[in-house]
Protein backbone atom coordinates (compact mmCIF):
# COMPACT_ATOMS: atom_id res chain seq x y z
CA UNK A 1 0.00 0.00 0.00
CA UNK A 2 2.89 2.31 0.82
CA UNK A 3 4.38 1.70 -2.64
CA UNK A 4 1.16 2.85 -4.29
CA UNK A 5 1.18 6.07 -2.21
CA UNK A 6 4.81 6.69 -3.20
CA UNK A 7 3.98 6.19 -6.88
CA UNK A 8 1.03 8.59 -6.71
CA UNK A 9 3.14 11.23 -4.91
CA UNK A 10 5.92 10.85 -7.52
CA UNK A 11 3.47 11.30 -10.40
CA UNK A 12 1.66 14.19 -8.67
CA UNK A 13 4.91 16.13 -8.42
CA UNK A 14 5.61 15.93 -12.18
CA UNK A 15 4.79 18.78 -14.55
CA UNK A 16 1.70 18.37 -16.79
CA UNK A 17 3.68 18.01 -20.02
CA UNK A 18 5.60 15.08 -18.52
CA UNK A 19 2.33 13.35 -17.66
CA UNK A 20 1.11 13.77 -21.24
CA UNK A 21 4.39 12.36 -22.56
CA UNK A 22 4.04 9.34 -20.25
CA UNK A 23 0.42 8.80 -21.32
CA UNK A 24 1.42 9.07 -24.99
CA UNK A 25 4.28 6.60 -24.44
CA UNK A 26 1.87 4.18 -22.72
CA UNK A 27 -0.64 4.43 -25.58
CA UNK A 28 2.16 3.93 -28.12
CA UNK A 29 3.48 0.85 -26.29
CA UNK A 30 -0.01 -0.65 -26.00
CA UNK A 31 -0.63 -0.09 -29.72
CA UNK A 32 2.69 -1.68 -30.74
CA UNK A 33 2.34 -4.65 -28.40
CA UNK A 34 -1.32 -5.05 -29.41
CA UNK A 35 -0.38 -4.98 -33.09
CA UNK A 36 2.37 -7.56 -32.66
CA UNK A 37 0.01 -9.74 -30.65
CA UNK A 38 -2.67 -9.32 -33.32
CA UNK A 39 -0.30 -10.27 -36.16
CA UNK A 40 0.90 -13.36 -34.28
CA UNK A 41 -2.68 -14.36 -33.49
CA UNK A 42 -3.73 -13.83 -37.12
CA UNK A 43 -0.81 -15.92 -38.37
CA UNK A 44 -1.60 -18.79 -36.01
CA UNK A 45 -5.29 -18.63 -36.95
CA UNK A 46 -4.52 -18.80 -40.69
CA UNK A 47 -2.06 -21.68 -40.14
CA UNK A 48 -4.66 -23.68 -38.20
CA UNK A 49 -7.29 -22.92 -40.86
CA UNK A 50 -4.91 -24.06 -43.61
CA UNK A 51 -4.08 -27.31 -41.77
CA UNK A 52 -7.69 -28.19 -40.84
CA UNK A 53 -9.67 -27.15 -43.94
CA UNK A 54 -10.08 -29.95 -46.49
CA UNK A 55 -8.71 -29.40 -49.98
CA UNK A 56 -11.29 -27.52 -52.06
CA UNK A 57 -10.47 -29.54 -55.19
CA UNK A 58 -11.38 -32.82 -53.46
CA UNK A 59 -14.72 -31.42 -52.25
CA UNK A 60 -15.91 -30.95 -55.86
CA UNK A 61 -17.86 -34.12 -56.71
CA UNK A 62 -18.76 -33.86 -60.40
CA UNK A 63 -17.84 -32.27 -63.71
CA UNK A 64 -20.57 -30.99 -66.02
CA UNK A 65 -20.36 -31.47 -69.78
CA UNK A 66 -23.50 -30.36 -71.64
CA UNK A 67 -25.67 -31.13 -68.56
CA UNK A 68 -24.11 -34.60 -68.14
CA UNK A 69 -22.67 -35.12 -64.67
CA UNK A 70 -19.42 -37.07 -64.51
CA UNK A 71 -18.08 -38.11 -61.12
CA UNK A 72 -14.49 -37.29 -60.21
CA UNK A 73 -13.64 -40.68 -58.71
CA UNK A 74 -11.44 -41.32 -61.72
CA UNK A 75 -14.34 -41.54 -64.16
CA UNK A 76 -13.65 -38.18 -65.78
CA UNK A 77 -10.00 -39.03 -66.38
CA UNK A 78 -10.96 -42.46 -67.77
CA UNK A 79 -13.49 -40.84 -70.12
CA UNK A 80 -10.90 -38.34 -71.33
CA UNK A 81 -8.45 -41.19 -71.96
CA UNK A 82 -11.04 -43.03 -74.05
CA UNK A 83 -11.87 -39.88 -75.98
CA UNK A 84 -8.17 -39.57 -76.69
CA UNK A 85 -8.36 -42.98 -78.35
CA UNK A 86 -11.06 -41.68 -80.73
CA UNK A 87 -8.76 -38.98 -82.14
CA UNK A 88 -7.87 -39.83 -85.75
CA UNK A 89 -10.39 -42.68 -86.10
CA UNK A 90 -12.50 -42.87 -89.22
CA UNK A 91 -10.48 -40.53 -91.41
CA UNK A 92 -8.19 -37.78 -90.22
CA UNK A 93 -4.97 -38.95 -88.64
CA UNK A 94 -2.10 -37.13 -86.92
CA UNK A 95 -4.44 -34.48 -85.54
CA UNK A 96 -5.15 -33.54 -81.92
CA UNK A 97 -8.81 -32.84 -82.75
CA UNK A 98 -11.90 -35.03 -82.68
CA UNK A 99 -13.61 -34.66 -86.07
CA UNK A 100 -17.09 -35.68 -87.18
CA UNK A 101 -15.76 -38.87 -88.75
CA UNK A 102 -14.27 -39.91 -85.38
CA UNK A 103 -17.62 -39.28 -83.69
CA UNK A 104 -19.35 -41.37 -86.37
CA UNK A 105 -16.80 -44.14 -85.82
CA UNK A 106 -17.48 -44.02 -82.05
CA UNK A 107 -21.26 -44.08 -82.62
CA UNK A 108 -20.94 -47.15 -84.85
CA UNK A 109 -18.70 -48.90 -82.30
CA UNK A 110 -21.16 -48.22 -79.48
CA UNK A 111 -24.11 -49.36 -81.62
CA UNK A 112 -22.27 -52.58 -82.49
CA UNK A 113 -21.51 -53.22 -78.80
CA UNK A 114 -25.14 -52.60 -77.84
CA UNK A 115 -26.31 -55.09 -80.51
CA UNK A 116 -23.88 -57.75 -79.24
CA UNK A 117 -25.03 -57.17 -75.66
CA UNK A 118 -28.72 -57.41 -76.64
CA UNK A 119 -28.05 -60.64 -78.60
CA UNK A 120 -26.17 -62.09 -75.63
CA UNK A 121 -29.04 -61.12 -73.33
CA UNK A 122 -31.60 -62.68 -75.72
CA UNK A 123 -29.64 -65.97 -75.77
CA UNK A 124 -29.53 -66.07 -71.97
CA UNK A 125 -33.31 -65.60 -71.69
C-alpha positions in Angstrom: 0.0 0.0 0.0 2.9 2.3 0.8 4.4 1.7 -2.6 1.2 2.9 -4.3 1.2 6.1 -2.2 4.8 6.7 -3.2 4.0 6.2 -6.9 1.0 8.6 -6.7 3.1 11.2 -4.9 5.9 10.8 -7.5 3.5 11.3 -10.4 1.7 14.2 -8.7 4.9 16.1 -8.4 5.6 15.9 -12.2 4.8 18.8 -14.6 1.7 18.4 -16.8 3.7 18.0 -20.0 5.6 15.1 -18.5 2.3 13.3 -17.7 1.1 13.8 -21.2 4.4 12.4 -22.6 4.0 9.3 -20.2 0.4 8.8 -21.3 1.4 9.1 -25.0 4.3 6.6 -24.4 1.9 4.2 -22.7 -0.6 4.4 -25.6 2.2 3.9 -28.1 3.5 0.8 -26.3 0.0 -0.7 -26.0 -0.6 -0.1 -29.7 2.7 -1.7 -30.7 2.3 -4.7 -28.4 -1.3 -5.0 -29.4 -0.4 -5.0 -33.1 2.4 -7.6 -32.7 0.0 -9.7 -30.6 -2.7 -9.3 -33.3 -0.3 -10.3 -36.2 0.9 -13.4 -34.3 -2.7 -14.4 -33.5 -3.7 -13.8 -37.1 -0.8 -15.9 -38.4 -1.6 -18.8 -36.0 -5.3 -18.6 -36.9 -4.5 -18.8 -40.7 -2.1 -21.7 -40.1 -4.7 -23.7 -38.2 -7.3 -22.9 -40.9 -4.9 -24.1 -43.6 -4.1 -27.3 -41.8 -7.7 -28.2 -40.8 -9.7 -27.2 -43.9 -10.1 -29.9 -46.5 -8.7 -29.4 -50.0 -11.3 -27.5 -52.1 -10.5 -29.5 -55.2 -11.4 -32.8 -53.5 -14.7 -31.4 -52.3 -15.9 -30.9 -55.9 -17.9 -34.1 -56.7 -18.8 -33.9 -60.4 -17.8 -32.3 -63.7 -20.6 -31.0 -66.0 -20.4 -31.5 -69.8 -23.5 -30.4 -71.6 -25.7 -31.1 -68.6 -24.1 -34.6 -68.1 -22.7 -35.1 -64.7 -19.4 -37.1 -64.5 -18.1 -38.1 -61.1 -14.5 -37.3 -60.2 -13.6 -40.7 -58.7 -11.4 -41.3 -61.7 -14.3 -41.5 -64.2 -13.7 -38.2 -65.8 -10.0 -39.0 -66.4 -11.0 -42.5 -67.8 -13.5 -40.8 -70.1 -10.9 -38.3 -71.3 -8.4 -41.2 -72.0 -11.0 -43.0 -74.1 -11.9 -39.9 -76.0 -8.2 -39.6 -76.7 -8.4 -43.0 -78.4 -11.1 -41.7 -80.7 -8.8 -39.0 -82.1 -7.9 -39.8 -85.7 -10.4 -42.7 -86.1 -12.5 -42.9 -89.2 -10.5 -40.5 -91.4 -8.2 -37.8 -90.2 -5.0 -39.0 -88.6 -2.1 -37.1 -86.9 -4.4 -34.5 -85.5 -5.1 -33.5 -81.9 -8.8 -32.8 -82.7 -11.9 -35.0 -82.7 -13.6 -34.7 -86.1 -17.1 -35.7 -87.2 -15.8 -38.9 -88.8 -14.3 -39.9 -85.4 -17.6 -39.3 -83.7 -19.4 -41.4 -86.4 -16.8 -44.1 -85.8 -17.5 -44.0 -82.1 -21.3 -44.1 -82.6 -20.9 -47.1 -84.9 -18.7 -48.9 -82.3 -21.2 -48.2 -79.5 -24.1 -49.4 -81.6 -22.3 -52.6 -82.5 -21.5 -53.2 -78.8 -25.1 -52.6 -77.8 -26.3 -55.1 -80.5 -23.9 -57.7 -79.2 -25.0 -57.2 -75.7 -28.7 -57.4 -76.6 -28.0 -60.6 -78.6 -26.2 -62.1 -75.6 -29.0 -61.1 -73.3 -31.6 -62.7 -75.7 -29.6 -66.0 -75.8 -29.5 -66.1 -72.0 -33.3 -65.6 -71.7 
